[in-house]
Structures are given as structure tokens and as C-alpha cells.
């Protein structure tokens, strides 16, 4: 499954994230025709649970404690992680007949919530990150593991909750068993729909993006709505080496602006939640409850751009993001662990 021209696949992420940060995702009552529990049980019996670990890491007690460079760390139990998945597929979210039709996860952001401090941090994961993928046939039967971009893992599910569970599993393994409590997925059409409902997202263009759209002039303050909002967060030229890196930065900028806008809108009119519910519901899927979503309203989002460390390298068919495992462990310890 190769990328399409103009980035045929990334997406926009962040809408989801933002909506959450603003307490707007109260519409997660959206239920799928297949429960995540049964999907998880099925995938676990078919998939390999092996996780490649850095040589310096010794896992203990299911990952709640680790030893890193001679020091022991304990996982911070105040942290709750939510995976946001941007899917490069138009049309409403629906269960697919067989693997390969559900799209790819072109945007992956882990939102980490500190339930004690009421703060939230975003960890960006390149869709080009090279990992061991669980490969399934058209009937959904497990075949083998294969090295590939992490974005492809989503495609081997049902296009809904099973795809999300498989993607969550891949991210968990990449991050050395960091627990992911929940997920929210949003597809391409969701970005323009939500942007329009909000009346447009205002931001200042940081670089010359006129190759994407003539109005994306460096230094200009613009209002992103509809197709323009989608282009800003989704576009990348797959013929340009490392183009996904710049796209990830635009997504984060858009997200921060969207979070701010959503908070303001909801503060002015609490009924805005219902409006967003109606607009975004067909394009999303999640395993979170309404109550869980409402709890997110008071979190303050750190605007720092944090990315899984690594380097983009040219591959035989596409860019390959090679994660720097030692630097990743240092980052994970800083974000998720407490030194004892």
C-alpha cells in the first residue's frame, strides 16, 4: 500500500485531539457494530506479542518498573494516554469487508494526560516510523510479521475499532510498552466538516507554503475552512524527501489554534458540543465513554512540539523514519516515569 500523490494520505488529526482538549468530544456515544473487546481478543490470539527493546532496558512487573543505565524508574500512575489517529480515507467510518480497505493512519499523536496536575502533552509519531507490522489476509487471518511503516498497520483491520486496536498495539510496542488507555480516530472528511462548523481556524503561516495553496503566504494570518483546512494539515509531496516532517509541524500548529478556538466557543455556548457531535460523529470512532471525554475539559495543553526522535532515510519505495531507540528511551523516561 503506497502513498498517494499530494500526500493522499495524511489527514488532520488533531481535530480530534482538540475537540477532546476542549471537552467537546461528548459525542463518543457513537457505538460500532463490533466491540473492541472481541476485536482485541481475536487479534491477541493471532498476533505476536514480541516487543523489540533497547539493550539498556530491563522490563519488570509488566513495564511498571524499568532499569535504565543502572537506575530504576517507576511508571507514573497519574498518567493516562489517548492515541489520536488521522485516517487517510474519505467517507464515513464503517466496518470494511476485508483488510486493506480501511485506510492508513497518516497522523499519530499520543495525548498524555497528567490526572494530578491536569496538564496534557502531545507526543508526535511519524507515520513513516519503521516497525514490525502484523499482516493479515483478506479474511482477517494473521499471516506473519513484516517490516513497514507504522501507518500501514491500520489498514489490516476493519476500518473501525479493530483497525484502531491494531494501531494502538503497534504504537505501544514502538514506545516500549507504554500503556495506551484509549483511542480516537478521525477520517479526512472530518477536518473540513468540523472546521466549517467552527467558522474557520485562524493562524499565521510560519513558512512559504504557496506550493500547497497560493494563499498560504509566509507571515499571513489566514482563516482555514473546508478544503483549505484539509490541505493545510494533510498535504505533502511524496516526491519530496522528508515531506512528512513539515506536515507534522503544520498539524501541531493547526491543533493548537483549534484547541484555543474550541475552548472559546464552548465557553460562549455550551450547546456547541451538540453541534460538533452532529457534525463529526459520522467521521469518528473511539472506545471512550462520554464521561471520560467530559473529564478532559479542564486540562491545559502544553504547546511544545515533541516528536519521537529519529531520522528520515530514503527507502526502496518510500521514506523510512528510523527511530533512535536510545534517545526515545530518554524521552519516555522523562515523560512517563519517576526516578526512585
C-alpha positions as CSV (number, residue, x, y, z in Angstrom):
1,X,0.0,0.0,0.0
2,X,1.8,3.1,-1.2
3,X,1.2,6.7,-0.5
4,X,-0.8,8.7,-3.0
5,X,0.3,11.9,-4.7
6,X,-0.1,15.1,-2.6
7,X,0.1,13.0,0.5
8,X,-3.0,11.2,-0.3
9,X,-3.0,10.4,3.0
10,X,-2.5,12.2,5.9
11,X,-5.1,13.8,7.5
12,X,-5.7,16.2,10.1
13,X,-5.6,14.8,13.2
14,X,-5.8,17.0,15.5
15,X,-9.2,17.9,15.3
16,X,-9.9,15.0,17.4
17,X,-7.4,15.9,19.8
18,X,-8.6,19.3,20.1
19,X,-12.0,18.6,20.4
20,X,-11.1,16.5,23.3
21,X,-8.9,19.0,25.0
22,X,-11.8,21.4,24.8
23,X,-14.2,18.9,26.3
24,X,-16.1,18.7,23.0
25,X,-15.9,15.0,22.4
26,X,-19.0,14.3,24.4
27,X,-20.3,12.6,21.4
28,X,-18.4,9.5,21.9
29,X,-21.6,7.6,22.4
30,X,-21.1,6.6,18.9
31,X,-21.1,2.8,19.0
32,X,-19.7,0.5,16.4
33,X,-21.2,-2.8,15.3
34,X,-18.2,-4.7,16.6
35,X,-17.0,-4.3,20.2
36,X,-13.3,-3.5,20.9
37,X,-13.1,-6.3,23.4
38,X,-13.9,-9.0,20.9
39,X,-11.5,-7.5,18.4
40,X,-8.8,-7.3,20.9
41,X,-9.2,-10.9,22.0
42,X,-9.2,-12.1,18.4
43,X,-6.1,-10.1,17.5
44,X,-4.2,-11.2,20.6
45,X,-4.6,-14.9,19.7
46,X,-3.3,-14.2,16.2
47,X,-0.6,-11.7,16.7
48,X,2.9,-11.9,18.1
49,X,3.4,-10.0,21.4
50,X,7.1,-9.7,20.9
51,X,8.5,-6.2,21.5
52,X,12.0,-5.2,20.5
53,X,13.6,-3.5,23.4
54,X,16.7,-1.3,23.7
55,X,19.6,-3.3,25.1
56,X,19.9,-1.0,28.1
57,X,16.3,-1.6,29.2
58,X,15.3,-4.3,31.6
59,X,11.5,-4.6,31.9
60,X,9.9,-5.6,35.2
61,X,6.4,-6.1,36.5
62,X,4.7,-5.6,33.2
63,X,6.6,-2.4,32.4
64,X,5.6,-0.6,35.6
65,X,9.3,-0.5,36.6
66,X,12.3,-0.3,34.3
67,X,16.0,-0.2,34.8
68,X,17.8,2.2,32.5
69,X,21.5,2.8,32.6
70,X,21.8,1.4,36.1
71,X,18.9,3.4,37.6
72,X,15.4,2.2,38.5
73,X,12.3,4.1,37.4
74,X,8.6,3.6,38.2
75,X,5.9,4.4,35.8
76,X,3.9,7.5,36.8
77,X,0.4,6.1,37.6
78,X,-1.1,9.6,37.3
79,X,-0.7,9.5,33.5
80,X,-3.4,8.4,31.1
81,X,-2.6,8.1,27.4
82,X,-5.0,8.6,24.5
83,X,-4.0,7.8,20.9
84,X,-5.3,10.1,18.2
85,X,-5.4,8.6,14.7
86,X,-5.8,10.5,11.5
87,X,-7.0,8.2,8.7
88,X,-6.3,8.9,5.0
89,X,-9.8,7.8,3.9
90,X,-12.8,9.8,2.9
91,X,-16.4,8.8,3.5
92,X,-18.0,7.9,6.8
93,X,-16.4,5.5,9.3
94,X,-17.7,2.0,8.7
95,X,-16.6,-1.6,9.1
96,X,-14.9,-2.9,5.9
97,X,-15.4,-6.4,4.4
98,X,-11.8,-7.2,4.5
99,X,-8.3,-6.0,5.4
100,X,-6.8,-3.2,3.3
101,X,-9.8,-1.1,2.7
102,X,-9.9,0.9,5.9
103,X,-7.2,3.5,5.0
104,X,-3.8,4.3,6.6
105,X,-3.0,6.1,9.9
106,X,-1.3,9.1,8.4
107,X,-1.3,11.0,11.6
108,X,-0.5,9.6,15.0
109,X,-0.4,11.7,18.2
110,X,-0.3,10.3,21.7
111,X,-2.0,12.7,24.1
112,X,-0.7,12.2,27.7
113,X,-2.8,13.4,30.5
114,X,-1.4,14.0,34.0
115,X,-4.5,13.5,36.1
116,X,-2.9,15.0,39.1
117,X,-1.6,18.3,37.6
118,X,-4.4,18.5,35.0
119,X,-1.8,19.0,32.2
120,X,-1.6,17.4,28.7
121,X,1.3,16.8,26.5
122,X,1.4,15.6,22.8
123,X,3.9,13.1,21.5
124,X,4.1,13.1,17.7
125,X,4.8,9.8,16.0
126,X,5.9,9.8,12.4
127,X,3.7,7.8,10.1
128,X,6.9,6.7,8.4
129,X,8.3,5.1,11.5
130,X,9.6,1.6,10.6
131,X,8.1,-1.2,12.9
132,X,7.2,-4.8,12.7
133,X,3.6,-5.0,11.3
134,X,1.1,-7.7,11.9
135,X,0.0,-8.8,8.5
136,X,-3.5,-10.2,7.9
137,X,-5.1,-11.7,4.8
138,X,-8.4,-10.5,3.2
139,X,-10.3,-12.7,5.7
140,X,-8.6,-11.1,8.7
141,X,-6.5,-14.2,9.4
142,X,-3.0,-13.5,10.7
143,X,-0.2,-14.3,8.3
144,X,3.1,-13.0,9.5
145,X,5.1,-10.1,10.7
146,X,6.7,-7.7,8.2
147,X,8.8,-4.6,8.4
148,X,7.0,-1.5,7.3
149,X,5.7,2.0,8.0
150,X,3.6,2.1,11.2
151,X,0.8,3.9,9.2
152,X,0.1,0.7,7.4
153,X,-1.0,-1.2,10.5
154,X,-4.4,0.4,10.5
155,X,-5.2,-0.9,7.0
156,X,-5.0,-4.5,8.2
157,X,-8.1,-4.1,10.4
158,X,-11.8,-3.4,9.7
159,X,-11.6,0.3,9.2
160,X,-13.1,0.9,12.6
161,X,-12.3,-0.3,16.1
162,X,-10.3,-3.4,15.1
163,X,-8.0,-1.1,13.0
164,X,-7.7,1.3,15.9
165,X,-6.8,-1.6,18.3
166,X,-4.1,-2.9,15.9
167,X,-2.7,0.7,15.5
168,X,-2.7,1.1,19.3
169,X,-0.8,-2.2,19.7
170,X,1.8,-1.1,17.1
171,X,2.3,2.3,18.9
172,X,2.5,0.6,22.3
173,X,5.3,-1.7,21.0
174,X,7.2,1.2,19.4
175,X,7.1,3.0,22.7
176,X,8.4,0.1,24.8
177,X,5.1,-1.0,26.3
178,X,3.9,2.5,27.4
179,X,0.2,1.8,28.1
180,X,-2.4,3.4,25.9
181,X,-5.7,3.7,27.6
182,X,-8.0,4.9,24.8
183,X,-8.1,5.9,21.1
184,X,-9.9,8.3,18.9
185,X,-9.8,8.1,15.1
186,X,-11.0,10.7,12.6
187,X,-11.0,10.4,8.8
188,X,-10.3,13.0,6.1
189,X,-13.8,14.4,5.7
190,X,-14.0,15.2,9.4
191,X,-11.5,18.0,9.1
192,X,-13.3,20.2,6.7
193,X,-16.7,19.4,8.3
194,X,-15.5,20.4,11.8
195,X,-13.6,23.5,10.6
196,X,-16.7,24.8,8.8
197,X,-18.9,24.3,11.9
198,X,-16.4,26.3,13.9
199,X,-16.4,29.1,11.4
200,X,-12.8,28.5,10.4
201,X,-9.5,28.2,12.3
202,X,-7.2,31.3,12.3
203,X,-3.5,31.0,12.3
204,X,-0.3,32.7,10.9
205,X,1.5,30.9,8.2
206,X,5.1,30.2,9.5
207,X,6.8,29.3,6.2
208,X,6.2,29.7,2.5
209,X,3.5,27.1,1.7
210,X,2.3,28.6,-1.5
211,X,3.1,25.4,-3.3
212,X,0.3,23.9,-1.3
213,X,-2.1,26.8,-1.8
214,X,-1.5,30.3,-3.2
215,X,-3.0,31.9,-0.1
216,X,-0.5,30.1,2.3
217,X,2.0,33.0,2.2
218,X,4.6,33.2,4.9
219,X,3.6,35.7,7.6
220,X,0.0,36.0,6.5
221,X,-2.8,35.4,9.0
222,X,-5.4,33.2,7.4
223,X,-8.7,31.5,8.3
224,X,-8.8,27.8,7.4
225,X,-12.1,26.3,6.4
226,X,-13.3,23.4,4.4
227,X,-10.9,22.2,1.8
228,X,-8.2,24.7,2.7
229,X,-8.1,23.4,6.3
230,X,-7.7,19.9,5.0
231,X,-4.9,20.9,2.6
232,X,-3.0,22.7,5.3
233,X,-2.8,19.7,7.6
234,X,-2.9,16.9,5.1
235,X,-0.8,17.9,2.1
236,X,2.7,16.6,1.4
237,X,4.5,15.8,-1.8
238,X,5.7,12.2,-1.6
239,X,8.3,13.1,-4.3
240,X,10.0,15.4,-1.8
241,X,12.3,13.6,0.7
242,X,11.2,14.1,4.3
243,X,8.0,16.0,3.5
244,X,6.1,14.3,6.3
245,X,8.2,16.1,8.9
246,X,7.0,19.5,7.8
247,X,3.4,18.3,7.6
248,X,3.6,17.1,11.2
249,X,4.6,20.7,12.3
250,X,1.7,22.2,10.4
251,X,-0.7,19.7,12.1
252,X,0.6,20.7,15.5
253,X,0.1,24.4,14.7
254,X,-3.4,23.8,13.5
255,X,-4.2,21.7,16.6
256,X,-3.0,24.4,19.0
257,X,-5.1,27.0,17.1
258,X,-8.1,24.7,17.1
259,X,-7.8,23.9,20.8
260,X,-7.9,27.6,21.6
261,X,-10.9,28.2,19.3
262,X,-12.9,25.3,20.7
263,X,-12.3,26.4,24.3
264,X,-13.6,29.8,23.4
265,X,-16.6,28.5,21.5
266,X,-17.7,26.1,24.2
267,X,-17.2,28.8,26.9
268,X,-19.5,31.1,25.0
269,X,-22.1,28.4,24.3
270,X,-22.1,25.0,25.9
271,X,-24.6,23.8,23.3
272,X,-21.7,23.9,20.9
273,X,-20.9,20.4,22.0
274,X,-24.1,19.1,20.5
275,X,-23.4,20.9,17.2
276,X,-20.0,19.3,16.9
277,X,-21.5,16.0,17.9
278,X,-23.8,16.0,14.9
279,X,-21.2,17.3,12.5
280,X,-18.3,15.0,13.5
281,X,-20.0,11.8,14.6
282,X,-20.1,10.0,11.2
283,X,-16.3,10.5,10.7
284,X,-15.1,9.3,14.0
285,X,-14.7,6.1,16.1
286,X,-13.5,5.7,19.7
287,X,-13.6,3.4,22.7
288,X,-14.0,6.3,25.1
289,X,-17.3,7.0,27.0
290,X,-19.0,10.3,27.2
291,X,-18.0,10.7,30.9
292,X,-14.3,10.1,30.1
293,X,-14.4,12.7,27.4
294,X,-16.0,15.3,29.7
295,X,-13.3,14.8,32.2
296,X,-10.8,16.3,29.7
297,X,-12.3,19.7,29.7
298,X,-10.1,21.2,32.4
299,X,-6.7,20.0,31.1
300,X,-4.1,22.6,29.9
301,X,-2.3,21.6,26.8
302,X,1.5,22.1,26.5
303,X,2.2,23.6,23.1
304,X,5.7,22.2,22.9
305,X,6.3,20.2,19.7
306,X,7.6,16.8,21.0
307,X,8.4,14.1,18.5
308,X,9.6,10.5,18.7
309,X,13.4,11.0,17.9
310,X,14.9,9.6,14.8
311,X,16.0,10.3,11.3
312,X,14.2,10.0,7.9
313,X,16.1,7.9,5.4
314,X,15.2,7.1,1.7
315,X,13.8,3.6,1.3
316,X,13.3,1.4,-1.7
317,X,9.7,2.7,-2.2
318,X,9.1,5.4,0.3
319,X,10.7,7.4,3.1
320,X,11.6,5.4,6.2
321,X,11.8,7.0,9.6
322,X,14.3,5.2,11.7
323,X,13.6,5.7,15.4
324,X,16.7,6.5,17.7
325,X,15.9,4.0,20.4
326,X,18.3,5.4,23.0
327,X,17.0,8.9,22.6
328,X,13.5,7.5,22.6
329,X,14.1,5.8,26.0
330,X,15.4,9.1,27.4
331,X,12.3,10.8,26.3
332,X,9.9,8.2,27.6
333,X,11.6,8.2,31.0
334,X,11.3,12.0,31.1
335,X,7.6,11.9,30.1
336,X,6.2,8.8,31.8
337,X,8.5,7.6,34.6
338,X,9.6,8.7,38.1
339,X,13.1,8.1,39.4
340,X,13.1,6.1,42.6
